[in-house]
Amino acid sequence: MLKPNRICKLFFILAAFLCLTAGASGFDLEKKVVKAKLKNGITVLILERHISPTVSLYIRHRVGAVDEAQGETGAAHLLEHMMFKGTTTIGTKNFAAEKKILDAIEKTGMALDKEKRKSQKADATTQQKLTARLKKLQEEHKKYFIPNEIDRLYTQNGGLDMNASTGQDVTTYQVSLPANKIELWARIEADRLLHPVFREFYTERDVVMEERRQRVETDPDGKLYEQFMSTAYTTHPYRNPILGWPEDLMNLSPTLLKNYFEKYKTPQKTVIAVVGAINPQETLKVMEKYFGRLPASREKESIIPAEPNQTAERRVDVIFDANPMMIIGFHKPTAPAYDDYVFDLLETILSKGRTSRLYQILVTQMQIAQSVSAYNGLPANKYPNLFAIFAGPRHPHTTVELEEIILREIEKIKTQPVTDAELAKAKNRLRMEHIQSLDSNSKIASIISYYEVLLGDYKYFYDYLNKIDKVTASDIQKAANIYLNKENRTIAVLEKKKE
């Protein structure tokens, strides 16, 4: 067992190493990234990195659930699903013949949706006929459609980590491939943006509705989180779930998604990151050849209504047959505001690791919680967001007990500066995470594309540790006093129904 003084020496040696390594890695990568704009406005980030004969490729669009119009929630996520259905040349045996059936499917599906919206006044016979016709058309369509063709093309050519995700602010498509397959990737992805075909629309809409039922309607975590967000935000679209509200989702149409897609593919809202064993200049030529075909657009940024300042505590109770849990959240600024860095450190001090404040008090010492965690930046980072604490009581203890102690510890942060040891440990943990985030092509491509599309500057990441190093105990105390107040907080509690 190491003696205490030996542990201290090792700690400070590790801290010094992390500072030097993080600084060197960040500096080197920043200098090596080639940033260019295609003629149509697409931003391309390229990093030559010969650690393996592979390349990681990310396409990010600065469009997400936050950009959906009222009554159209869920469109961004459903569109992500539809983008895997192929194009006019990928996934079809005869597109001219297929298109006629697709048009008939859309016409029938929209007529069926219209009839269903009549609710109790809907004509049952008409509904049955339209349902039967839609099913028959969908069966006929299978003759022309080759499912999962994009996935097959990537897999047969050595593709790994193919994925896509929809967030509040950003939609992402990613894959890693052998470096000599980059032109194949460019052909596929450019074709998806130029000539997508929304096949199996109504089938996929049902899939997403089932996904919502599993992740929200029948899941206590999802249900509580959704209610928390819709209470914390009253005006800003961060209040809406990415999966969409059920009444909106069930009425999304192919025409609506096509209109939304026009926002989605705008070049000035698109960032491409290429990291791996490539030649930057040759890669840039490939990008221009394929993605340069997208038409330039002058579409302005969406006008998002600002969330009014909160002036009183908000509460919401969720009754669910599950173990109790709670969320406490506070409004705060987002990146790159200085206070956002401050809250990254506070998140670490409060709940990262077994020696963090809340974990040590609630889980280890008092043993009244089975879980506790703090998160900075919910639900996303483009607009002012939330600092939140999640906790679940250990039976027979209650959320009332947890709330009292969590709020008491927050008051301590406001009145008593965090210790030098806590601050140093938190900064070193963030340094470690920073270094670990640079250990693969995929992680680097993810990071630089994310900050470029979100903030307009991938270099935010490289300056991150310098900003963190400047944060003081006084900064944390000041931010806590400004934002962690009763009138600025929302509390959501999930409890079992009392018998």
Secondary structure as UniProt FT lines:
FT   HELIX           4..32
FT   STRAND          34..37
FT   TURN            39..40
FT   STRAND          43..48
FT   TURN            50..51
FT   STRAND          54..61
FT   HELIX           65..67
FT   TURN            70..71
FT   TURN            73..74
FT   HELIX           75..82
FT   TURN            83..84
FT   HELIX           95..116
FT   TURN            117..118
FT   HELIX           119..121
FT   HELIX           124..141
FT   TURN            142..144
FT   TURN            147..148
FT   HELIX           149..156
FT   TURN            157..158
FT   STRAND          160..166
FT   STRAND          171..178
FT   HELIX           179..181
FT   HELIX           182..194
FT   TURN            199..200
FT   HELIX           201..212
FT   HELIX           213..217
FT   HELIX           220..232
FT   HELIX           237..239
FT   TURN            242..243
FT   HELIX           246..249
FT   TURN            250..251
FT   HELIX           254..264
FT   HELIX           267..269
FT   STRAND          270..276
FT   HELIX           280..291
FT   TURN            292..293
FT   STRAND          314..319
FT   STRAND          325..332
FT   TURN            335..336
FT   HELIX           338..351
FT   TURN            354..355
FT   HELIX           357..358
FT   HELIX           359..365
FT   STRAND          369..378
FT   STRAND          385..393
FT   TURN            395..396
FT   HELIX           399..415
FT   HELIX           420..436
FT   TURN            437..438
FT   HELIX           441..455
FT   HELIX           458..460
FT   TURN            461..463
FT   HELIX           464..470
FT   HELIX           473..483
FT   HELIX           486..488
FT   STRAND          489..495
//
